[in-house]
Amino acid sequence: MKNDTDNLTREAYKKHIKDSHNKHINKEDKQKVEYTNSGLKRKLNWTIFY
């Protein structure tokens, strides 16, 4: 089984790992923002309803 990372130098491998980690962190941050926005939207809708 060959991975994309098998033929990378150490520096390139470290950069690859760091980039994938940053993508994962950014993805989690976006999910948190969407969750927060959906909660705010729901509260606003209930406030308007009253």
C-alpha positions in Angstrom: 0.0 0.0 0.0 1.5 3.3 -1.1 0.6 6.6 0.5 1.1 10.0 -0.9 3.6 10.6 1.9 5.9 7.7 1.1 8.3 9.6 -1.2 8.4 12.9 0.7 11.4 14.4 2.3 11.2 15.1 6.1 10.6 18.8 5.5 7.9 18.1 2.9 6.3 15.5 5.2 6.2 17.9 8.2 4.7 20.6 5.9 2.1 18.1 4.7 1.2 17.1 8.3 1.0 20.7 9.4 -1.3 21.7 6.5 -3.6 18.8 7.1 -3.8 19.7 10.8 -4.6 23.3 9.9 -7.4 22.2 7.5 -8.9 20.0 10.2 -8.8 22.9 12.7 -10.4 25.3 10.2 -13.1 22.8 9.5 -13.9 22.5 13.2 -14.0 26.3 13.6 -16.4 26.6 10.6 -18.7 24.0 12.2 -18.7 25.9 15.5 -19.6 29.2 13.7 -22.4 27.5 11.8 -23.8 26.0 15.1 -23.6 29.4 16.9 -25.3 31.1 14.0 -28.1 28.5 13.8 -28.7 29.0 17.6 -28.8 32.8 17.2 -31.2 32.5 14.2 -33.5 30.3 16.2 -33.6 32.8 19.2 -34.2 35.7 16.8 -37.1 33.9 15.2 -38.7 33.2 18.6 -38.2 36.8 19.6 -39.9 38.0 16.4 -42.6 35.5 16.9 -43.5 36.9 20.3 
